[in-house]
Amino acid sequence: MKILLALVALIASVCSGYTFMDMVKKYMQPAGESPEFWGNDKYDFVVVGAGSAGSAIANRLSENKRWRVLLLEAGYPQNILNKIPLLVGYYQLTDFNWGYKIEPQKNACLGMIDHQCSWPRGKALGGTSTLNYMIHTRGNKQDYDKWASLGNAGIKNSSYHGKDGNLCVEFTPYHTELASVYLKAGQELGYDVVDYNGENQIGFSYIQVNMDRGVRCSAARAYLDSINRENLNIVTGARVTKVLIDGNKRAYGVEYIQDATLKRVFCKKEVVLSAGTIDSAKLLMLSGIGPKDHLEDLGIPVIQDSKVGYNMYEHIGFLGLTFLVNQTVSLLQSKITPSAVLEYLLFRNGLMTIPGGAEAIAFIKTKYAVDEKPDVELLFVSGSIHSDDGLVLKEALRITDDVYNAIFKPIQGREAWSVWPIVQSPRSVGRLTLQSKNPLEPPKMEPNFFNHPADLEIILEGVKHAINISKTEAFRAYDSRLNDLTIPTCRQFEFATDDYWRCAIKHLPSMMNHEVGTVKMGPSTDAYAVVDPQLRVYGIQNLRVADASVMPTMPVGHVNAGIYMIGEKASDLIKTAWESAK
């Protein structure tokens, strides 16, 4: 295995357009220069977090050569291997992941260690776009119309696809035979094969992904790697711990830790937080912006009483639907062979271009849908939790030995596929708080999964739709059948009954890592709004937040495309504000 990974490393360097030694120099060097390389002069802007929004903002603001821009990132540049789509799961077990996990749940994550699901977040240049599954969904028009109706003006229609932007979007170069069968099964059931990023979202499709000819296109690759501007300083290994705010409630810089040293850096115009739904909210509260009672309990001086940490949503689904087949058509650990590696090396093609097995997608409406939007996503995976022989996914998802050994271990090595039904407009709302005023301690994340019963029932409907897909003529040709091994603590219910599935869903929820909303955007009349429609923090001058935390509601689909949009929109807002200033 070590030899294979070494070969893959060489492959990735060749496929990315650099020589191997170029890649070593580029990605293995120490962190960049400290901000002091410009002497004691202030920056114009300090951007915190080099994820999907932060990378876009740093790029766009530094287009103005008169502005000095500092981008601070707690992690380091992505390395060679995490550019290979199939290896996505491995990177959730490395230091490229913050390693967050939610609070123990009463109604969910019951099959996970300590009843805690993991919440992977990227800690690298590129943020979570360096370890996600790269699925690109723009969202649904009705979602953005809803944002506007809540008092967030400024959203305009645009064409469905462009060709000249920074971010790469393409279909994966390779599909298993089963992915094509999935689309045919959808057609059998009366659905169209659609461009879900086009006019109509409901239907079946191969996934569209952020790749460049089979190589991961992270935010760093899209927005940072291609530029080399003297007025943009990118500093890695810099963990921001506080926003500096003066007596006039004006942000003027940040504190951060680098190489075990506490440092300060100052700016003349704005601090922009793009640290993500978890860490932007955490930073605001550490800086004295948050719920007054909560901050006072922790001994943090309150600068602005604000509903930071509320309104937290996540797409949640079900991991436990596995269908066995009688032909060699799925992804298995044993198929990562030297020939598969060679195909990737020579052609950027083959099974190594599939992001962790995710290949196709369907958006549908169940009987619970309240408008024209789909309320369930059915994500097709050409394998299952067992397909890596328990080496990665089991640990990354924190699945207990009891559950894994009961339903997945007995089918290791078997050809299979799976569907993850995912609720699209969750009604269970969570909250993020601080555990202490220690900036190095993870926050407390209480998502309250399934506190609202509708979420569970909608996923249950998704399960039934997935089973109907498995029974189509297209899948019967592969003798497709549902894995009927049962979760031990759900055996009081008859297998495949509604009550069994409800129990199973609570044990094996899928965390899509789409958490949003903790720094809600809204008009001043919204008591829970933390930032205004210009993304400016209420009550604080020269401080904005621009990432998924500002989303007032959860959009349909995968949220990363929307985060890039927020970064681009924030850049336009900032440019308009300061380029017109005297």
C-alpha positions as CSV (number, residue, x, y, z in Angstrom):
1,M,0.0,0.0,0.0
2,K,2.8,2.4,0.8
3,I,4.4,1.8,-2.6
4,L,1.1,2.4,-4.3
5,L,0.6,5.7,-2.5
6,A,4.1,6.8,-3.4
7,L,3.3,6.0,-7.0
8,V,0.1,7.9,-6.8
9,A,2.0,10.9,-5.4
10,L,4.2,10.9,-8.5
11,I,1.2,10.6,-10.7
12,A,-0.6,13.5,-9.1
13,S,2.5,15.7,-9.6
14,V,2.7,14.8,-13.3
15,C,-1.1,15.3,-13.8
16,S,-1.1,18.7,-12.2
17,G,1.3,20.1,-14.7
18,Y,4.3,20.4,-12.4
19,T,7.4,18.3,-12.1
20,F,7.7,16.2,-9.0
21,M,10.4,18.5,-7.6
22,D,8.3,21.6,-8.4
23,M,5.5,20.1,-6.3
24,V,7.9,19.3,-3.4
25,K,9.2,22.9,-3.4
26,K,5.7,24.4,-3.7
27,Y,3.8,22.3,-1.2
28,M,6.4,21.1,1.3
29,Q,8.0,24.5,2.1
30,P,7.5,26.2,5.5
31,A,4.8,28.7,6.0
32,G,5.1,31.9,4.0
33,E,6.6,35.1,5.3
34,S,5.2,36.8,8.3
35,P,3.1,40.0,7.7
36,E,6.0,42.0,9.1
37,F,7.7,41.7,5.7
38,W,5.9,45.0,4.8
39,G,7.3,46.7,7.9
40,N,4.9,48.3,10.3
41,D,2.5,49.6,7.6
42,K,-1.1,48.5,7.9
43,Y,-2.9,46.3,5.4
44,D,-6.0,47.6,3.8
45,F,-7.8,44.3,4.3
46,V,-7.3,41.2,6.4
47,V,-9.1,38.1,5.2
48,V,-9.4,35.3,7.8
49,G,-9.7,31.8,6.2
50,A,-8.6,30.6,2.8
51,G,-11.6,28.5,2.0
52,S,-14.1,28.8,-0.9
53,A,-15.2,32.3,0.0
54,G,-11.9,33.6,1.5
55,S,-9.8,32.5,-1.5
56,A,-12.2,34.2,-3.9
57,I,-12.2,37.4,-1.8
58,A,-8.4,37.6,-1.5
59,N,-8.1,37.2,-5.2
60,R,-10.7,39.8,-6.1
61,L,-9.6,42.4,-3.6
62,S,-6.0,42.1,-4.6
63,E,-7.0,42.9,-8.2
64,N,-6.8,46.5,-7.0
65,K,-3.1,47.1,-7.0
66,R,-3.5,50.0,-4.6
67,W,-4.8,47.7,-1.8
68,R,-2.6,45.6,0.4
69,V,-4.4,42.3,1.3
70,L,-3.4,39.8,3.9
71,L,-5.0,36.3,3.8
72,L,-4.5,34.3,7.0
73,E,-5.0,30.5,7.0
74,A,-4.6,28.2,10.0
75,G,-3.7,25.2,7.8
76,Y,-1.1,24.7,5.1
77,P,-1.1,24.1,1.3
78,Q,-2.9,21.0,0.2
79,N,-0.5,18.3,-0.7
80,I,-0.2,16.1,-3.8
81,L,-2.4,13.2,-2.8
82,N,-5.6,15.1,-1.9
83,K,-5.8,16.2,-5.5
84,I,-6.8,12.7,-6.4
85,P,-10.6,12.4,-6.2
86,L,-10.9,8.7,-5.1
87,L,-8.8,9.4,-2.0
88,V,-11.1,12.0,-0.5
89,G,-12.0,9.8,2.5
90,Y,-8.4,9.5,3.6
91,Y,-8.0,13.2,4.1
92,Q,-10.7,13.3,6.8
93,L,-8.3,11.3,8.9
94,T,-5.4,13.8,8.6
95,D,-4.3,17.2,9.9
96,F,-6.0,18.7,6.9
97,N,-9.2,18.2,8.9
98,W,-10.0,20.3,12.0
99,G,-11.4,17.0,13.5
100,Y,-14.7,18.5,14.8
101,K,-17.4,16.3,16.2
102,I,-20.9,17.3,17.4
103,E,-22.3,16.9,20.8
104,P,-23.7,13.5,21.8
105,Q,-27.1,13.1,20.3
106,K,-30.3,11.6,21.7
107,N,-32.1,11.1,18.4
108,A,-29.2,10.7,15.9
109,C,-25.7,9.3,15.5
110,L,-26.7,6.3,17.7
111,G,-24.4,4.0,15.7
112,M,-21.4,6.3,16.1
113,I,-18.9,6.3,18.9
114,D,-20.3,8.2,21.9
115,H,-23.3,9.1,19.8
116,Q,-21.2,11.8,18.1
117,C,-21.0,12.2,14.4
118,S,-17.9,13.8,12.9
119,W,-18.1,17.2,11.2
120,P,-15.1,17.3,8.9
121,R,-13.9,20.8,8.1
122,G,-10.9,21.6,5.9
123,K,-7.8,23.1,7.5
124,A,-5.7,24.1,4.5
125,L,-5.4,26.6,1.7
126,G,-8.7,25.9,0.0
127,G,-10.5,25.1,3.2
128,T,-13.1,22.3,3.0
129,S,-12.8,22.3,-0.8
130,T,-9.6,20.3,-0.3
131,L,-11.4,17.4,1.4
132,N,-15.0,17.5,0.2
133,Y,-16.6,15.3,-2.5
134,M,-16.4,18.2,-5.0
135,I,-20.1,18.0,-5.9
136,H,-21.2,21.2,-7.5
137,T,-24.8,22.2,-7.2
138,R,-25.8,25.8,-7.7
139,G,-29.0,25.5,-5.6
140,N,-32.6,26.2,-6.4
141,K,-33.9,29.6,-7.7
142,Q,-36.6,29.5,-5.0
143,D,-34.0,29.3,-2.3
144,Y,-32.4,32.6,-3.4
145,D,-35.8,34.2,-4.0
146,K,-36.6,33.2,-0.4
147,W,-33.4,35.0,0.8
148,A,-34.5,38.1,-1.1
149,S,-38.0,37.9,0.4
150,L,-36.5,37.9,3.9
151,G,-35.1,41.3,3.2
152,N,-31.7,40.5,1.6
153,A,-31.8,42.6,-1.6
154,G,-29.2,42.4,-4.4
155,I,-29.7,39.0,-5.9
156,K,-29.9,38.9,-9.7
157,N,-30.5,36.2,-12.2
158,S,-27.6,35.0,-14.3
159,S,-27.0,32.5,-17.1
160,Y,-26.8,28.8,-16.1
161,H,-23.3,28.0,-17.1
162,G,-20.2,30.1,-17.9
163,K,-16.8,29.2,-19.4
164,D,-14.4,31.9,-18.3
165,G,-14.5,31.8,-14.5
166,N,-11.8,30.7,-12.1
167,L,-13.6,27.6,-10.9
168,C,-13.5,24.4,-12.9
169,V,-16.8,22.5,-13.2
170,E,-17.1,19.3,-15.2
171,F,-18.5,15.8,-15.2
172,T,-16.2,13.1,-13.8
173,P,-14.2,11.6,-16.7
174,Y,-15.1,8.0,-15.7
175,H,-18.4,6.3,-14.6
176,T,-19.0,2.8,-13.5
177,E,-21.5,0.8,-15.3
178,L,-23.9,1.1,-12.3
179,A,-24.0,4.9,-12.5
180,S,-25.5,4.6,-16.0
181,V,-27.9,2.0,-14.7
182,Y,-29.0,4.5,-12.0
183,L,-30.0,7.0,-14.6
184,K,-31.9,4.4,-16.6
185,A,-33.7,3.4,-13.5
186,G,-34.8,7.0,-12.9
187,Q,-36.2,7.1,-16.4
188,E,-38.1,3.9,-15.8
189,L,-39.7,5.6,-12.9
190,G,-40.8,8.6,-15.0
191,Y,-38.0,11.0,-14.3
192,D,-35.9,12.9,-16.8
193,V,-32.1,13.0,-17.0
194,V,-31.5,16.7,-16.4
195,D,-28.9,19.3,-15.9
196,Y,-29.6,20.0,-12.2
197,N,-27.6,23.2,-12.5
198,G,-29.8,24.4,-15.3
199,E,-33.5,25.4,-15.4
200,N,-35.0,22.3,-13.9
201,Q,-33.5,20.6,-10.8
202,I,-35.8,17.7,-10.4
203,G,-34.6,14.5,-12.1
204,F,-31.5,12.3,-12.4
205,S,-28.0,13.1,-13.5
206,Y,-24.3,12.3,-13.3
207,I,-22.8,14.6,-10.7
208,Q,-21.1,17.8,-11.8
209,V,-17.8,18.3,-9.8
210,N,-15.1,20.9,-9.2
211,M,-12.4,19.1,-11.1
212,D,-9.9,20.0,-13.8
213,R,-9.7,17.1,-16.2
214,G,-9.8,14.5,-13.4
215,V,-7.9,16.5,-10.7
216,R,-9.5,18.2,-7.7
217,C,-10.1,21.9,-8.3
218,S,-10.0,23.4,-4.8
219,A,-10.6,27.0,-4.0
220,A,-6.8,27.4,-3.7
221,R,-6.2,26.0,-7.1
222,A,-9.0,28.1,-8.6
223,Y,-8.3,31.4,-7.0
224,L,-4.8,31.4,-5.5
225,D,-2.4,29.2,-7.4
226,S,-2.7,31.1,-10.6
227,I,-1.8,34.6,-9.2
228,N,1.4,36.0,-7.8
229,R,0.7,39.6,-6.7
230,E,3.0,41.8,-4.7
231,N,0.0,43.3,-2.9
232,L,-1.3,39.9,-1.7
233,N,0.3,38.2,1.2
234,I,-0.8,34.6,2.0
235,V,0.3,33.4,5.4
236,T,-0.3,29.8,6.4
237,G,-0.1,28.2,9.9
238,A,-1.7,31.3,11.3
239,R,-4.6,30.5,13.7
240,V,-6.6,33.7,14.3
241,T,-7.9,33.9,17.8
242,K,-9.6,37.3,18.1
243,V,-10.8,40.3,16.1
244,L,-9.3,43.5,17.4
245,I,-12.1,46.1,18.1
246,D,-11.5,49.6,19.4
247,G,-13.6,51.7,21.8
248,N,-15.6,53.1,18.9
249,K,-16.6,49.5,18.0
250,R,-14.5,49.5,14.9
251,A,-12.5,46.5,13.8
252,Y,-8.9,47.3,13.1
253,G,-7.0,44.0,12.9
254,V,-6.7,40.5,14.4
255,E,-4.7,38.5,16.8
256,Y,-3.3,35.1,15.6
257,I,-1.0,32.4,16.7
258,Q,1.9,31.3,14.5
259,D,4.8,29.0,15.5
260,A,3.5,29.2,19.1
261,T,3.8,33.0,19.1
262,L,0.9,35.4,19.5
263,K,1.0,38.1,16.9
264,R,-1.1,41.1,15.9
265,V,-1.7,42.6,12.4
266,F,-3.7,45.7,11.6
267,C,-5.8,47.0,8.7
268,K,-7.0,50.4,7.5
269,K,-10.3,49.3,5.8
270,E,-11.9,46.0,6.9
271,V,-11.5,42.7,8.5
272,V,-13.3,40.0,6.6
273,L,-14.1,36.7,8.4
274,S,-14.4,33.7,6.0
275,A,-13.5,31.0,8.5
276,G,-16.7,29.0,7.9
277,T,-19.9,28.3,9.7
278,I,-18.1,27.0,12.8
279,D,-15.1,29.2,13.1
280,S,-16.5,32.5,12.0
281,A,-19.1,32.2,14.7
282,K,-16.5,31.1,17.2
283,L,-14.2,34.1,16.4
284,L,-17.0,36.6,16.7
285,M,-17.9,35.3,20.2
286,L,-14.3,35.2,21.3
287,S,-14.1,38.8,20.2
288,G,-17.1,39.9,22.3
289,I,-19.8,39.7,19.6
290,G,-22.5,37.2,20.5
291,P,-25.3,36.4,23.0
292,K,-24.7,38.6,26.0
293,D,-25.6,36.0,28.6
294,H,-23.4,33.3,27.1
295,L,-20.4,35.6,26.8
296,E,-20.8,36.9,30.3
297,D,-21.0,33.3,31.7
298,L,-17.6,32.7,30.1
299,G,-16.1,36.0,31.3
300,I,-15.8,37.5,27.8
301,P,-16.4,41.3,27.7
302,V,-19.5,41.9,25.6
303,I,-19.0,44.4,22.8
304,Q,-22.2,43.6,20.8
305,D,-25.1,41.6,22.0
306,S,-25.9,39.4,18.9
307,K,-27.5,36.1,18.0
308,V,-24.2,34.5,16.9
309,G,-24.4,30.7,16.8
310,Y,-28.1,30.4,16.4
311,N,-29.9,29.3,13.2
312,M,-27.5,26.4,12.5
313,Y,-28.7,23.9,9.9
314,E,-27.2,20.9,8.2
315,H,-28.3,18.5,5.4
316,I,-28.6,15.1,7.0
317,G,-29.4,11.7,5.4
318,F,-28.9,8.0,5.8
319,L,-25.8,5.8,5.2
320,G,-27.4,2.4,5.6
321,L,-28.9,1.5,2.3
322,T,-26.7,-1.0,0.6
323,F,-27.7,-3.1,-2.5
324,L,-25.7,-6.2,-3.5
325,V,-25.2,-7.2,-7.1
326,N,-24.0,-10.3,-8.9
327,Q,-21.6,-8.7,-11.4
328,T,-18.2,-7.0,-11.1
329,V,-19.4,-3.5,-11.6
330,S,-18.8,-1.5,-8.4
331,L,-15.9,0.1,-6.6
332,L,-13.9,-2.0,-4.2
333,Q,-10.6,-1.5,-2.4
334,S,-9.1,-4.4,-4.3
335,K,-9.6,-2.5,-7.6
336,I,-7.1,0.2,-6.8
337,T,-4.4,-1.7,-8.7
338,P,-1.3,-0.5,-10.5
339,S,-3.2,-0.6,-13.8
340,A,-5.8,1.7,-12.3
341,V,-3.0,4.0,-11.1
342,L,-1.4,3.9,-14.5
343,E,-4.6,4.9,-16.2
344,Y,-4.9,7.9,-14.0
345,L,-1.2,8.8,-14.7
346,L,-1.5,8.5,-18.5
347,F,-5.1,9.7,-19.1
348,R,-6.5,11.3,-15.9
349,N,-9.2,8.8,-16.3
350,G,-10.5,5.6,-14.7
351,L,-11.9,4.8,-11.3
352,M,-9.4,7.1,-9.4
353,T,-11.3,10.1,-10.8
354,I,-14.5,9.2,-8.9
355,P,-14.8,11.3,-5.8
356,G,-15.0,8.7,-3.0
357,G,-17.5,6.6,-5.0
358,A,-20.1,9.4,-5.5
359,E,-21.2,9.3,-9.2
360,A,-24.8,10.3,-9.7
361,I,-27.6,12.3,-8.1
362,A,-31.3,12.7,-8.1
363,F,-33.5,15.5,-6.8
364,I,-37.1,14.5,-6.2
365,K,-40.2,15.6,-4.4
366,T,-41.8,13.4,-1.8
367,K,-45.4,13.6,-0.5
368,Y,-44.2,16.0,2.1
369,A,-42.9,18.6,-0.3
370,V,-44.5,22.0,0.4
371,D,-43.5,23.9,-2.8
372,E,-42.0,23.2,-6.2
373,K,-38.5,22.5,-4.8
374,P,-37.3,19.0,-4.3
375,D,-37.2,18.0,-0.7
376,V,-34.9,14.9,-1.0
377,E,-31.6,14.3,-2.7
378,L,-30.8,10.7,-3.6
379,L,-27.0,10.5,-3.9
380,F,-25.8,7.4,-5.8
381,V,-22.5,5.8,-4.7
382,S,-21.0,2.9,-6.6
383,G,-20.0,1.2,-3.4
384,S,-20.9,1.3,0.2
385,I,-19.4,1.7,3.7
386,H,-17.9,-1.8,3.4
387,S,-16.1,-1.2,0.1
388,D,-12.8,-0.1,1.6
389,D,-12.7,-3.1,3.9
390,G,-13.2,-1.0,7.0
391,L,-10.0,0.9,6.5
392,V,-11.2,4.5,6.2
393,L,-14.9,5.3,6.1
394,K,-15.6,3.4,9.3
395,E,-13.1,5.5,11.2
396,A,-13.9,8.8,9.5
397,L,-17.6,8.4,10.2
398,R,-17.0,7.1,13.8
399,I,-19.1,4.0,13.2
400,T,-19.0,1.7,16.2
401,D,-17.6,-1.9,15.9
402,D,-21.0,-3.3,16.9
403,V,-22.8,-1.6,14.0
404,Y,-20.1,-2.1,11.4
405,N,-19.5,-5.8,12.3
406,A,-23.3,-6.5,12.2
407,I,-24.2,-5.0,8.8
408,F,-21.0,-4.1,6.8
409,K,-18.2,-6.5,7.8
410,P,-20.0,-9.7,6.6
411,I,-20.3,-8.2,3.1
412,Q,-16.7,-7.0,2.7
413,G,-15.4,-7.8,-0.7
414,R,-19.0,-8.0,-2.2
415,E,-20.0,-6.0,-5.2
416,A,-22.6,-3.4,-4.1
417,W,-24.0,0.1,-4.6
418,S,-25.8,2.4,-2.3
419,V,-28.0,5.5,-2.1
420,W,-27.9,8.2,0.5
421,P,-31.3,9.8,0.9
422,I,-30.7,13.4,2.2
423,V,-33.4,15.8,3.5
424,Q,-33.1,19.2,1.6
425,S,-34.9,21.7,3.8
426,P,-34.3,20.5,7.3
427,R,-36.5,21.9,10.0
428,S,-34.3,20.8,13.0
429,V,-32.3,23.8,14.0
430,G,-29.1,23.7,16.1
431,R,-26.9,26.1,17.9
432,L,-23.1,26.6,18.3
433,T,-21.6,27.9,21.5
434,L,-18.2,28.3,23.1
435,Q,-17.0,25.8,25.7
436,S,-14.7,28.3,27.2
437,K,-12.9,31.5,26.3
438,N,-9.8,29.5,25.4
439,P,-9.5,30.1,21.6
440,L,-7.7,26.7,21.1
441,E,-10.7,24.7,22.4
442,P,-13.3,23.5,19.9
443,P,-16.7,25.0,20.2
444,K,-19.8,23.1,21.3
445,M,-21.9,22.1,18.3
446,E,-25.5,21.0,19.1
447,P,-27.3,20.4,15.8
448,N,-30.5,18.8,17.5
449,F,-30.8,16.3,14.6
450,F,-34.4,15.0,14.2
451,N,-35.7,17.2,16.9
452,H,-38.3,18.1,14.3
453,P,-40.0,14.9,13.2
454,A,-40.5,16.0,9.6
455,D,-36.8,15.5,8.9
456,L,-36.9,11.8,9.8
457,E,-40.1,11.2,7.9
458,I,-38.8,12.9,4.7
459,I,-35.6,10.7,4.8
460,L,-37.8,7.7,5.3
461,E,-39.7,8.6,2.1
462,G,-36.3,8.9,0.4
463,V,-35.5,5.4,1.6
464,K,-38.7,4.1,0.0
465,H,-37.9,5.8,-3.3
466,A,-34.4,4.4,-3.3
467,I,-35.7,0.9,-2.8
468,N,-38.1,1.4,-5.7
469,I,-35.1,2.4,-7.8
470,S,-33.4,-0.9,-6.9
471,K,-36.4,-2.8,-8.1
472,T,-36.5,-1.4,-11.6
473,E,-35.8,-3.6,-14.6
474,A,-32.5,-1.8,-15.0
475,F,-31.2,-3.0,-11.7
476,R,-32.9,-6.4,-11.8
477,A,-30.5,-7.2,-14.6
478,Y,-27.8,-7.2,-11.9
479,D,-29.9,-9.2,-9.5
480,S,-29.8,-6.2,-7.2
481,R,-31.1,-6.9,-3.7
482,L,-31.2,-5.0,-0.5
483,N,-28.6,-6.0,2.2
484,D,-30.9,-7.3,4.9
485,L,-28.4,-7.5,7.8
486,T,-29.8,-5.6,10.7
487,I,-28.5,-3.1,13.2
488,P,-28.4,-4.9,16.6
489,T,-30.3,-2.3,18.6
490,C,-33.0,-2.0,15.9
491,R,-33.9,-5.7,15.9
492,Q,-37.0,-5.2,18.0
493,F,-38.5,-3.9,14.7
494,E,-39.2,-6.1,11.7
495,F,-36.6,-5.5,9.0
496,A,-37.7,-2.9,6.3
497,T,-40.7,-1.7,8.1
498,D,-41.1,2.0,8.7
499,D,-40.2,1.7,12.3
500,Y,-37.0,-0.3,11.5
501,W,-36.0,2.4,9.0
502,R,-36.6,5.2,11.5
503,C,-34.4,3.4,14.0
504,A,-31.7,2.7,11.4
505,I,-31.7,6.3,10.1
506,K,-31.1,7.5,13.7
507,H,-28.2,5.1,14.0
508,L,-26.5,5.9,10.7
509,P,-27.2,9.5,9.6
510,S,-25.0,10.9,6.9
511,M,-23.4,14.2,7.7
512,M,-23.1,16.1,4.5
513,N,-20.8,18.8,6.1
514,H,-23.1,21.5,4.7
515,E,-23.6,23.4,8.0
516,V,-24.9,26.9,7.5
517,G,-26.5,29.9,9.2
518,T,-24.7,30.7,12.5
519,V,-24.0,34.3,11.4
520,K,-27.4,34.9,9.8
521,M,-27.8,37.6,7.1
522,G,-30.9,39.7,7.4
523,P,-32.4,43.2,7.7
524,S,-32.2,45.1,10.9
525,T,-35.8,44.1,11.7
526,D,-34.7,40.5,12.0
527,A,-33.8,39.9,15.7
528,Y,-31.7,36.9,14.7
529,A,-29.7,38.6,12.0
530,V,-26.0,39.1,12.8
531,V,-24.9,40.7,9.5
532,D,-26.9,43.0,7.2
533,P,-27.5,42.3,3.5
534,Q,-24.1,43.9,2.8
535,L,-22.6,41.2,5.1
536,R,-21.5,43.9,7.6
537,V,-21.7,42.9,11.2
538,Y,-24.4,44.8,13.0
539,G,-23.0,47.2,15.6
540,I,-19.4,46.9,14.5
541,Q,-17.7,49.1,11.9
542,N,-15.3,47.6,9.3
543,L,-16.1,44.0,10.0
544,R,-17.8,41.6,7.5
545,V,-18.5,37.9,7.4
546,A,-18.6,36.1,4.1
547,D,-19.0,32.3,4.1
548,A,-21.8,29.7,4.6
549,S,-22.5,31.1,8.1
550,V,-24.4,34.0,6.6
551,M,-26.9,31.9,4.8
552,P,-30.3,32.6,6.3
553,T,-31.8,29.3,5.1
554,M,-30.5,26.0,3.8
555,P,-30.4,25.8,0.0
556,V,-31.2,22.7,-2.0
557,G,-28.2,20.6,-2.9
558,H,-24.5,20.9,-2.0
559,V,-23.6,24.3,-0.6
560,N,-20.0,24.8,-1.8
561,A,-21.1,26.5,-5.1
562,G,-23.1,29.0,-3.0
563,I,-20.2,29.7,-0.8
564,Y,-18.1,30.7,-3.9
565,M,-21.0,32.9,-4.9
566,I,-20.9,34.6,-1.4
567,G,-17.2,35.2,-1.8
568,E,-17.7,36.8,-5.2
569,K,-20.7,38.8,-4.0
570,A,-18.8,40.0,-0.9
571,S,-15.9,41.1,-3.1
572,D,-18.2,43.2,-5.2
573,L,-19.8,44.8,-2.1
574,I,-16.4,45.6,-0.6
575,K,-15.1,47.1,-3.9
576,T,-18.2,49.2,-4.4
577,A,-17.9,50.5,-0.8
578,W,-14.2,51.4,-0.9
579,E,-13.5,52.3,-4.5
580,S,-16.2,55.0,-4.2
581,A,-14.9,56.2,-0.9
582,K,-12.9,59.5,-0.9
